[in-house]
Amino acid sequence: MVMARVGQEAPDFEASAYVAGEGFKNIKLSDYRGQWVVLCFYPGDYTFV
C-alpha cells in the first residue's frame, strides 16, 4: 500500500468521477500532472446511512 506523505508527490490513483457534460468516467491523478488539483472525498455519500 502506497501512502501519501506531506511534501512529497501524491501517489497516482484511478477513480470514477463525474465530469460535467460527459457523465461518470474513470480518471487518473496523473492525467492532471502539472496542474493544480483539489480532491474532495465524501465517504458514505449516496449510501443511505
N, CA, C and O atoms as a Tripos MOL2 file, in Angstrom:
@<TRIPOS>MOLECULE
protein
  196   195    49     0     0
PROTEIN
NO_CHARGES

@<TRIPOS>ATOM
      1 N           0.8440   -1.1820    0.0000 N.3       1 MET1
      2 CA          0.0000    0.0000    0.0000 C.3       1 MET1
      3 C           0.8860    1.2410    0.0000 C.2       1 MET1
      4 O           1.8080    1.3570    0.8070 O.2       1 MET1
      5 N           0.6010    2.1580   -0.9040 N.am      2 VAL2
      6 CA          1.3480    3.4090   -1.0080 C.3       2 VAL2
      7 C           0.6310    4.4640   -0.1750 C.2       2 VAL2
      8 O          -0.5920    4.5920   -0.2350 O.2       2 VAL2
      9 N           1.4070    5.2210    0.6040 N.am      3 MET3
     10 CA          0.8180    6.2550    1.4520 C.3       3 MET3
     11 C           1.2330    7.6350    0.9680 C.2       3 MET3
     12 O           2.3440    7.8260    0.4720 O.2       3 MET3
     13 N           0.3310    8.5900    1.1180 N.am      4 ALA4
     14 CA          0.6470    9.9870    0.8100 C.3       4 ALA4
     15 C           1.4910   10.5590    1.9430 C.2       4 ALA4
     16 O           1.2660   10.2490    3.1130 O.2       4 ALA4
     17 N           2.4480   11.3820    1.5940 N.am      5 ARG5
     18 CA          3.3290   11.9960    2.5770 C.3       5 ARG5
     19 C           3.3800   13.5030    2.3170 C.2       5 ARG5
     20 O           3.4120   13.9490    1.1700 O.2       5 ARG5
     21 N           3.3870   14.2680    3.3950 N.am      6 VAL6
     22 CA          3.4660   15.7280    3.2930 C.3       6 VAL6
     23 C           4.7670   16.1100    2.6070 C.2       6 VAL6
     24 O           5.8330   15.6020    2.9520 O.2       6 VAL6
     25 N           4.6720   17.0130    1.6310 N.am      7 GLY7
     26 CA          5.8490   17.4950    0.9310 C.3       7 GLY7
     27 C           6.3140   16.6040   -0.2060 C.2       7 GLY7
     28 O           7.2810   16.9360   -0.8920 O.2       7 GLY7
     29 N           5.6430   15.4730   -0.4200 N.am      8 GLN8
     30 CA          6.0030   14.5480   -1.4850 C.3       8 GLN8
     31 C           4.9220   14.5310   -2.5610 C.2       8 GLN8
     32 O           3.7800   14.9120   -2.3040 O.2       8 GLN8
     33 N           5.2780   14.0920   -3.7560 N.am      9 GLU9
     34 CA          4.2980   13.9680   -4.8250 C.3       9 GLU9
     35 C           3.2390   12.9490   -4.4240 C.2       9 GLU9
     36 O           3.5580   11.9010   -3.8620 O.2       9 GLU9
     37 N           1.9930   13.2570   -4.7120 N.am     10 ALA10
     38 CA          0.8860   12.3460   -4.3770 C.3      10 ALA10
     39 C           0.9940   11.0820   -5.2260 C.2      10 ALA10
     40 O           1.3450   11.1550   -6.4040 O.2      10 ALA10
     41 N           0.6950    9.9220   -4.6340 N.am     11 PRO11
     42 CA          0.7160    8.6900   -5.4200 C.3      11 PRO11
     43 C          -0.3930    8.7040   -6.4720 C.2      11 PRO11
     44 O          -1.4820    9.2230   -6.2260 O.2      11 PRO11
     45 N          -0.1150    8.1370   -7.6350 N.am     12 ASP12
     46 CA         -1.1090    8.0890   -8.7010 C.3      12 ASP12
     47 C          -2.2140    7.1070   -8.3290 C.2      12 ASP12
     48 O          -1.9480    6.0710   -7.7190 O.2      12 ASP12
     49 N          -3.4380    7.4240   -8.6910 N.am     13 PHE13
     50 CA         -4.5620    6.5160   -8.4740 C.3      13 PHE13
     51 C          -5.5970    6.7570   -9.5540 C.2      13 PHE13
     52 O          -5.5680    7.7760  -10.2430 O.2      13 PHE13
     53 N          -6.5130    5.8110   -9.6960 N.am     14 GLU14
     54 CA         -7.6060    5.9170  -10.6640 C.3      14 GLU14
     55 C          -8.9170    5.8100   -9.9060 C.2      14 GLU14
     56 O          -9.0430    5.0050   -8.9830 O.2      14 GLU14
     57 N          -9.8960    6.6240  -10.2950 N.am     15 ALA15
     58 CA        -11.1970    6.6250   -9.6250 C.3      15 ALA15
     59 C         -12.2810    7.0450  -10.6080 C.2      15 ALA15
     60 O         -12.0000    7.6520  -11.6420 O.2      15 ALA15
     61 N         -13.5010    6.7170  -10.2770 N.am     16 SER16
     62 CA        -14.6490    7.1380  -11.0620 C.3      16 SER16
     63 C         -15.0280    8.5500  -10.6210 C.2      16 SER16
     64 O         -15.0960    8.8330   -9.4250 O.2      16 SER16
     65 N         -15.2740    9.4300  -11.5870 N.am     17 ALA17
     66 CA        -15.6040   10.8150  -11.2680 C.3      17 ALA17
     67 C         -16.6750   11.3210  -12.2240 C.2      17 ALA17
     68 O         -16.7780   10.8650  -13.3630 O.2      17 ALA17
     69 N         -17.4690   12.2690  -11.7420 N.am     18 TYR18
     70 CA        -18.4610   12.9130  -12.5970 C.3      18 TYR18
     71 C         -17.7970   14.0810  -13.2960 C.2      18 TYR18
     72 O         -17.2400   14.9620  -12.6420 O.2      18 TYR18
     73 N         -17.8500   14.0970  -14.6150 N.am     19 VAL19
     74 CA        -17.2850   15.1770  -15.4200 C.3      19 VAL19
     75 C         -18.4440   15.8550  -16.1420 C.2      19 VAL19
     76 O         -19.1760   15.2110  -16.8930 O.2      19 VAL19
     77 N         -18.6070   17.1580  -15.9120 N.am     20 ALA20
     78 CA        -19.7230   17.9000  -16.5000 C.3      20 ALA20
     79 C         -19.7840   17.7000  -18.0120 C.2      20 ALA20
     80 O         -18.7810   17.8500  -18.7100 O.2      20 ALA20
     81 N         -20.9620   17.3640  -18.5020 N.am     21 GLY21
     82 CA        -21.1630   17.1780  -19.9230 C.3      21 GLY21
     83 C         -20.7710   15.8020  -20.4340 C.2      21 GLY21
     84 O         -21.1040   15.4400  -21.5630 O.2      21 GLY21
     85 N         -20.0620   15.0260  -19.6070 N.am     22 GLU22
     86 CA        -19.6050   13.7020  -20.0250 C.3      22 GLU22
     87 C         -20.1420   12.5900  -19.1420 C.2      22 GLU22
     88 O         -20.0250   11.4150  -19.4910 O.2      22 GLU22
     89 N         -20.7310   12.9390  -18.0020 N.am     23 GLY23
     90 CA        -21.2140   11.9210  -17.0610 C.3      23 GLY23
     91 C         -20.0600   11.3290  -16.2670 C.2      23 GLY23
     92 O         -19.0240   11.9720  -16.1010 O.2      23 GLY23
     93 N         -20.2340   10.1090  -15.7780 N.am     24 PHE24
     94 CA        -19.1990    9.4510  -14.9890 C.3      24 PHE24
     95 C         -18.1680    8.8080  -15.9060 C.2      24 PHE24
     96 O         -18.5130    8.1970  -16.9170 O.2      24 PHE24
     97 N         -16.8930    8.9560  -15.5370 N.am     25 LYS25
     98 CA        -15.8230    8.3000  -16.2790 C.3      25 LYS25
     99 C         -14.6480    8.0690  -15.3330 C.2      25 LYS25
    100 O         -14.5520    8.7150  -14.2900 O.2      25 LYS25
    101 N         -13.7690    7.1630  -15.6910 N.am     26 ASN26
    102 CA        -12.5860    6.9020  -14.8790 C.3      26 ASN26
    103 C         -11.5230    7.9430  -15.1980 C.2      26 ASN26
    104 O         -11.2500    8.2360  -16.3620 O.2      26 ASN26
    105 N         -10.9320    8.4940  -14.1540 N.am     27 ILE27
    106 CA         -9.8550    9.4620  -14.3110 C.3      27 ILE27
    107 C          -8.6630    8.9950  -13.4940 C.2      27 ILE27
    108 O          -8.8140    8.2230  -12.5470 O.2      27 ILE27
    109 N          -7.4800    9.4640  -13.8610 N.am     28 LYS28
    110 CA         -6.2580    9.1750  -13.1220 C.3      28 LYS28
    111 C          -5.6600   10.4970  -12.6560 C.2      28 LYS28
    112 O          -5.7310   11.5010  -13.3640 O.2      28 LYS28
    113 N          -5.0810   10.4910  -11.4830 N.am     29 LEU29
    114 CA         -4.4390   11.7000  -10.9820 C.3      29 LEU29
    115 C          -3.3420   12.1490  -11.9470 C.2      29 LEU29
    116 O          -3.1400   13.3490  -12.1340 O.2      29 LEU29
    117 N          -2.6410   11.2120  -12.5550 N.am     30 SER30
    118 CA         -1.5630   11.5600  -13.4860 C.3      30 SER30
    119 C          -2.0730   12.2980  -14.7300 C.2      30 SER30
    120 O          -1.2880   12.9440  -15.4230 O.2      30 SER30
    121 N          -3.3870   12.2090  -15.0230 N.am     31 ASP31
    122 CA         -3.9650   12.9690  -16.1440 C.3      31 ASP31
    123 C          -3.8500   14.4750  -15.9120 C.2      31 ASP31
    124 O          -3.9330   15.2530  -16.8610 O.2      31 ASP31
    125 N          -3.6610   14.8860  -14.6750 N.am     32 TYR32
    126 CA         -3.6320   16.3070  -14.3050 C.3      32 TYR32
    127 C          -2.2450   16.7650  -13.8630 C.2      32 TYR32
    128 O          -2.1100   17.8020  -13.2140 O.2      32 TYR32
    129 N          -1.2160   15.9980  -14.2130 N.am     33 ARG33
    130 CA          0.1610   16.3390  -13.8270 C.3      33 ARG33
    131 C           0.4940   17.7470  -14.3180 C.2      33 ARG33
    132 O           0.2130   18.0950  -15.4650 O.2      33 ARG33
    133 N           1.0930   18.5530  -13.4430 N.am     34 GLY34
    134 CA          1.4770   19.9210  -13.7900 C.3      34 GLY34
    135 C           0.3740   20.9400  -13.5980 C.2      34 GLY34
    136 O           0.5800   22.1270  -13.8540 O.2      34 GLY34
    137 N          -0.8060   20.4980  -13.1460 N.am     35 GLN35
    138 CA         -1.9320   21.4010  -12.9140 C.3      35 GLN35
    139 C          -2.2950   21.3760  -11.4270 C.2      35 GLN35
    140 O          -2.0030   20.4100  -10.7230 O.2      35 GLN35
    141 N          -2.9260   22.4350  -10.9680 N.am     36 TRP36
    142 CA         -3.4480   22.4550   -9.6080 C.3      36 TRP36
    143 C          -4.6960   21.5820   -9.5610 C.2      36 TRP36
    144 O          -5.5440   21.6570  -10.4510 O.2      36 TRP36
    145 N          -4.8090   20.7570   -8.5310 N.am     37 VAL37
    146 CA         -5.9440   19.8420   -8.3960 C.3      37 VAL37
    147 C          -6.4530   19.8970   -6.9590 C.2      37 VAL37
    148 O          -5.6680   19.8700   -6.0120 O.2      37 VAL37
    149 N          -7.7620   19.9750   -6.8090 N.am     38 VAL38
    150 CA         -8.3910   19.8950   -5.4860 C.3      38 VAL38
    151 C          -9.2140   18.6110   -5.4650 C.2      38 VAL38
    152 O         -10.0750   18.4130   -6.3220 O.2      38 VAL38
    153 N          -8.9560   17.7450   -4.4980 N.am     39 LEU39
    154 CA         -9.6800   16.4790   -4.3830 C.3      39 LEU39
    155 C         -10.6430   16.5570   -3.2140 C.2      39 LEU39
    156 O         -10.2660   16.9700   -2.1170 O.2      39 LEU39
    157 N         -11.8790   16.1640   -3.4450 N.am     40 CYS40
    158 CA        -12.8930   16.1350   -2.3880 C.3      40 CYS40
    159 C         -13.4570   14.7270   -2.3050 C.2      40 CYS40
    160 O         -13.9080   14.1740   -3.3080 O.2      40 CYS40
    161 N         -13.4320   14.1590   -1.1350 N.am     41 PHE41
    162 CA        -13.9670   12.8220   -0.9240 C.3      41 PHE41
    163 C         -15.1540   12.9110    0.0180 C.2      41 PHE41
    164 O         -15.0970   13.6210    1.0210 O.2      41 PHE41
    165 N         -16.2160   12.2080   -0.2880 N.am     42 TYR42
    166 CA        -17.4160   12.1810    0.5280 C.3      42 TYR42
    167 C         -17.6750   10.7510    0.9660 C.2      42 TYR42
    168 O         -18.4800   10.0570    0.3440 O.2      42 TYR42
    169 N         -17.0110   10.2900    2.0270 N.am     43 PRO43
    170 CA        -17.2620    8.9190    2.4730 C.3      43 PRO43
    171 C         -18.7130    8.7430    2.8930 C.2      43 PRO43
    172 O         -19.2660    9.5620    3.6270 O.2      43 PRO43
    173 N         -19.3040    7.6920    2.4300 N.am     44 GLY44
    174 CA        -20.6860    7.4080    2.7950 C.3      44 GLY44
    175 C         -21.7130    8.1520    1.9550 C.2      44 GLY44
    176 O         -22.9130    7.9760    2.1670 O.2      44 GLY44
    177 N         -21.2830    8.9720    1.0160 N.am     45 ASP45
    178 CA        -22.2220    9.6940    0.1710 C.3      45 ASP45
    179 C         -23.0190    8.7110   -0.6770 C.2      45 ASP45
    180 O         -22.4540    7.7650   -1.2260 O.2      45 ASP45
    181 N         -24.3000    8.9230   -0.7850 N.am     46 TYR46
    182 CA        -25.2200    8.0590   -1.5540 C.3      46 TYR46
    183 C         -25.3240    6.6550   -0.9690 C.2      46 TYR46
    184 O         -25.5850    5.7100   -1.7150 O.2      46 TYR46
    185 N         -25.1280    6.4810    0.3540 N.am     47 THR47
    186 CA        -25.1850    5.1370    0.9320 C.3      47 THR47
    187 C         -26.4170    4.9280    1.8170 C.2      47 THR47
    188 O         -26.5900    3.8330    2.3520 O.2      47 THR47
    189 N         -27.2610    5.9130    1.9860 N.am     48 PHE48
    190 CA        -28.4680    5.8480    2.8180 C.3      48 PHE48
    191 C         -28.1400    5.5610    4.2890 C.2      48 PHE48
    192 O         -28.9620    4.9810    4.9980 O.2      48 PHE48
    193 N         -26.9580    5.9580    4.7510 N.am     49 VAL49
    194 CA        -26.5890    5.7450    6.1550 C.3      49 VAL49
    195 C         -27.0380    6.9420    6.9530 C.2      49 VAL49
    196 O         -26.8330    6.9870    8.1660 O.2      49 VAL49
@<TRIPOS>BOND
     1     1     2 1
     2     2     3 1
     3     3     4 2
     4     3     5 am
     5     5     6 1
     6     6     7 1
     7     7     8 2
     8     7     9 am
     9     9    10 1
    10    10    11 1
    11    11    12 2
    12    11    13 am
    13    13    14 1
    14    14    15 1
    15    15    16 2
    16    15    17 am
    17    17    18 1
    18    18    19 1
    19    19    20 2
    20    19    21 am
    21    21    22 1
    22    22    23 1
    23    23    24 2
    24    23    25 am
    25    25    26 1
    26    26    27 1
    27    27    28 2
    28    27    29 am
    29    29    30 1
    30    30    31 1
    31    31    32 2
    32    31    33 am
    33    33    34 1
    34    34    35 1
    35    35    36 2
    36    35    37 am
    37    37    38 1
    38    38    39 1
    39    39    40 2
    40    39    41 am
    41    41    42 1
    42    42    43 1
    43    43    44 2
    44    43    45 am
    45    45    46 1
    46    46    47 1
    47    47    48 2
    48    47    49 am
    49    49    50 1
    50    50    51 1
    51    51    52 2
    52    51    53 am
    53    53    54 1
    54    54    55 1
    55    55    56 2
    56    55    57 am
    57    57    58 1
    58    58    59 1
    59    59    60 2
    60    59    61 am
    61    61    62 1
    62    62    63 1
    63    63    64 2
    64    63    65 am
    65    65    66 1
    66    66    67 1
    67    67    68 2
    68    67    69 am
    69    69    70 1
    70    70    71 1
    71    71    72 2
    72    71    73 am
    73    73    74 1
    74    74    75 1
    75    75    76 2
    76    75    77 am
    77    77    78 1
    78    78    79 1
    79    79    80 2
    80    79    81 am
    81    81    82 1
    82    82    83 1
    83    83    84 2
    84    83    85 am
    85    85    86 1
    86    86    87 1
    87    87    88 2
    88    87    89 am
    89    89    90 1
    90    90    91 1
    91    91    92 2
    92    91    93 am
    93    93    94 1
    94    94    95 1
    95    95    96 2
    96    95    97 am
    97    97    98 1
    98    98    99 1
    99    99   100 2
   100    99   101 am
   101   101   102 1
   102   102   103 1
   103   103   104 2
   104   103   105 am
   105   105   106 1
   106   106   107 1
   107   107   108 2
   108   107   109 am
   109   109   110 1
   110   110   111 1
   111   111   112 2
   112   111   113 am
   113   113   114 1
   114   114   115 1
   115   115   116 2
   116   115   117 am
   117   117   118 1
   118   118   119 1
   119   119   120 2
   120   119   121 am
   121   121   122 1
   122   122   123 1
   123   123   124 2
   124   123   125 am
   125   125   126 1
   126   126   127 1
   127   127   128 2
   128   127   129 am
   129   129   130 1
   130   130   131 1
   131   131   132 2
   132   131   133 am
   133   133   134 1
   134   134   135 1
   135   135   136 2
   136   135   137 am
   137   137   138 1
   138   138   139 1
   139   139   140 2
   140   139   141 am
   141   141   142 1
   142   142   143 1
   143   143   144 2
   144   143   145 am
   145   145   146 1
   146   146   147 1
   147   147   148 2
   148   147   149 am
   149   149   150 1
   150   150   151 1
   151   151   152 2
   152   151   153 am
   153   153   154 1
   154   154   155 1
   155   155   156 2
   156   155   157 am
   157   157   158 1
   158   158   159 1
   159   159   160 2
   160   159   161 am
   161   161   162 1
   162   162   163 1
   163   163   164 2
   164   163   165 am
   165   165   166 1
   166   166   167 1
   167   167   168 2
   168   167   169 am
   169   169   170 1
   170   170   171 1
   171   171   172 2
   172   171   173 am
   173   173   174 1
   174   174   175 1
   175   175   176 2
   176   175   177 am
   177   177   178 1
   178   178   179 1
   179   179   180 2
   180   179   181 am
   181   181   182 1
   182   182   183 1
   183   183   184 2
   184   183   185 am
   185   185   186 1
   186   186   187 1
   187   187   188 2
   188   187   189 am
   189   189   190 1
   190   190   191 1
   191   191   192 2
   192   191   193 am
   193   193   194 1
   194   194   195 1
   195   195   196 2
@<TRIPOS>SUBSTRUCTURE
     1 MET1         2 RESIDUE 1 A MET
     2 VAL2         6 RESIDUE 1 A VAL
     3 MET3        10 RESIDUE 1 A MET
     4 ALA4        14 RESIDUE 1 A ALA
     5 ARG5        18 RESIDUE 1 A ARG
     6 VAL6        22 RESIDUE 1 A VAL
     7 GLY7        26 RESIDUE 1 A GLY
     8 GLN8        30 RESIDUE 1 A GLN
     9 GLU9        34 RESIDUE 1 A GLU
    10 ALA10       38 RESIDUE 1 A ALA
    11 PRO11       42 RESIDUE 1 A PRO
    12 ASP12       46 RESIDUE 1 A ASP
    13 PHE13       50 RESIDUE 1 A PHE
    14 GLU14       54 RESIDUE 1 A GLU
    15 ALA15       58 RESIDUE 1 A ALA
    16 SER16       62 RESIDUE 1 A SER
    17 ALA17       66 RESIDUE 1 A ALA
    18 TYR18       70 RESIDUE 1 A TYR
    19 VAL19       74 RESIDUE 1 A VAL
    20 ALA20       78 RESIDUE 1 A ALA
    21 GLY21       82 RESIDUE 1 A GLY
    22 GLU22       86 RESIDUE 1 A GLU
    23 GLY23       90 RESIDUE 1 A GLY
    24 PHE24       94 RESIDUE 1 A PHE
    25 LYS25       98 RESIDUE 1 A LYS
    26 ASN26      102 RESIDUE 1 A ASN
    27 ILE27      106 RESIDUE 1 A ILE
    28 LYS28      110 RESIDUE 1 A LYS
    29 LEU29      114 RESIDUE 1 A LEU
    30 SER30      118 RESIDUE 1 A SER
    31 ASP31      122 RESIDUE 1 A ASP
    32 TYR32      126 RESIDUE 1 A TYR
    33 ARG33      130 RESIDUE 1 A ARG
    34 GLY34      134 RESIDUE 1 A GLY
    35 GLN35      138 RESIDUE 1 A GLN
    36 TRP36      142 RESIDUE 1 A TRP
    37 VAL37      146 RESIDUE 1 A VAL
    38 VAL38      150 RESIDUE 1 A VAL
    39 LEU39      154 RESIDUE 1 A LEU
    40 CYS40      158 RESIDUE 1 A CYS
    41 PHE41      162 RESIDUE 1 A PHE
    42 TYR42      166 RESIDUE 1 A TYR
    43 PRO43      170 RESIDUE 1 A PRO
    44 GLY44      174 RESIDUE 1 A GLY
    45 ASP45      178 RESIDUE 1 A ASP
    46 TYR46      182 RESIDUE 1 A TYR
    47 THR47      186 RESIDUE 1 A THR
    48 PHE48      190 RESIDUE 1 A PHE
    49 VAL49      194 RESIDUE 1 A VAL
